[in-house]
Amino acid sequence: MSSFDALAFRQFFPFFNNNPDWVYLDTAATSQKPQQVIDAELAFYQRQNSNVHRGAHQLSQHATAAFEAARDKVQQFLNAASRSEIIFTSGTTAAFNQLAFGLMDTVLKPGDRILISALEHHANIVPWQLHCQSHGVQLDVIPLDPQLMPDLDVYQQLLALKPKIVSLTQVSNALGHILPIGSMLQAAKAAGAITIVDGAQGVSWQVPDVQLWPVDFYCFSGHKLYGPTGIGVLYGKQRYLEQLKPLLGGGEMISDVSFQRSSFAALPARLEAGTPNIAGAIGLAAAIDFIRQFDARQINQYKGELLQQFAAGLSQIPGLRPLTRVEQSAGIVSLQLAGEHPNDLAMLLNEQKIAVRAGSHCAMPLFAALQLPGAVRFAFAPYNLPAEVDVTLQALAAATEILR
Ligand SMILES: Cc1ncc(COP(=O)(O)O)c(C=O)c1O
């Protein structure tokens, strides 16, 4: 049994006091926010609000100091070698759009290949597609093995084709499966590829040490890590970030502009055009302070116990077909009810005030490969309680009874 005190952890989140009737199992879409994150954003707007980097006045200097301190916090969190390797974005999707745009023509040339897995979120598919065809770059996909993990034999064969980029999710958002990211990245590096990790789901499972991991770019969103929406991080090794062509042009990212040409500022400003999400960055720093108070291993063990309890209960309900293999999941269980559309099950759970997701979870190619219309996703977090698992199982039993 984990010694993690979930009830004490839950007290930090005002959402639960304000919504005592709800069971929130949609943390993979967005996490709830602790009071200290809400306070940090509020305090910025109430006391400090001013634009960064441009004011001669003291208020702007204070706002700049708070914003840049947030960058330092993220640098420490990921153990990045330098603060200029931390680029603030609006989220993981924005980070991938910057990567796909910025690597074409600079790193990627016609005939080059990019390798992703069949478990990717659309954020690690569509931005590549937007540019691949017009630049003559090929997008290859590692298929699934019978455990619904990347097929590592085929991965080796695809690496032999010498992809320039290997871009993988750390944790599947649709199934919860944790990829063997360490060995996959090592193999990619051995094949000479630039490596990218989508940490949107993974960062709350295991924070990378980006100097130890063979990872060149790592992206995550604040809102899935107890932080605000609209703020995310693109980490990149300096030498690779320097090769990225900026996706957005405008203020603050230049060193000189004439009507003929512009030259760009040094990192990180070069990749942060326009007024950034200052309050969001400060909120993200508060979220990092918050989560670092707790032992990640205890949290993961506790989530594992919730998953085991849920899986044991599911096996007693006829007709349910879990797609997730619980022992390889970071906190998600996705399932199907034979012959029924996932939306119908989710709708009945919603009537019982149980918040889950149904559909293809921004991973349409995955569900096409599985020949399924989608799944119902139950995403557990450390603020969920064993009693909520029981309530959910009872609601599921009642809902399947109605549908069948
Ligand atoms: C694995 C994964 N990648 C990328 C994203 C996109 O994140 P955002 O919507 O915060 O940009 C998500 C969001 O669900 C995700 O789960």
The ligand as a Tripos MOL2 file, in Angstrom:
@<TRIPOS>MOLECULE
LIG
   16    16     1     0     0
SMALL
NO_CHARGES

@<TRIPOS>ATOM
      1 C1         -0.0380   13.3400  -25.7000 C.3       1 LIG1
      2 C2         -0.5550   14.7210  -25.9890 C.ar      1 LIG1
      3 N1          0.1060   15.5120  -26.8290 N.ar      1 LIG1
      4 C3         -0.2940   16.7560  -27.0980 C.ar      1 LIG1
      5 C4         -1.4300   17.2800  -26.5350 C.ar      1 LIG1
      6 C5         -1.8490   18.6770  -26.8590 C.3       1 LIG1
      7 O1         -1.7560   19.4800  -25.7280 O.3       1 LIG1
      8 P1         -2.3470   20.9740  -25.7340 P.3       1 LIG1
      9 O2         -3.7820   20.8380  -26.1490 O.co2     1 LIG1
     10 O3         -2.1950   21.4180  -24.3210 O.co2     1 LIG1
     11 O4         -1.5490   21.7530  -26.6990 O.co2     1 LIG1
     12 C6         -2.1800   16.4980  -25.6660 C.ar      1 LIG1
     13 C7         -3.4390   16.9940  -25.0770 C.2       1 LIG1
     14 O5         -4.3310   16.2580  -24.7960 O.2       1 LIG1
     15 C8         -1.7230   15.1790  -25.3700 C.ar      1 LIG1
     16 O6         -2.3920   14.3950  -24.5250 O.3       1 LIG1
@<TRIPOS>BOND
     1     1     2 1
     2     2     3 ar
     3     2    15 ar
     4     3     4 ar
     5     4     5 ar
     6     5     6 1
     7     5    12 ar
     8     6     7 1
     9     7     8 1
    10     8     9 2
    11     8    10 1
    12     8    11 1
    13    12    13 1
    14    12    15 ar
    15    13    14 2
    16    15    16 1
@<TRIPOS>SUBSTRUCTURE
     1 LIG1         1 GROUP 0 **** ****
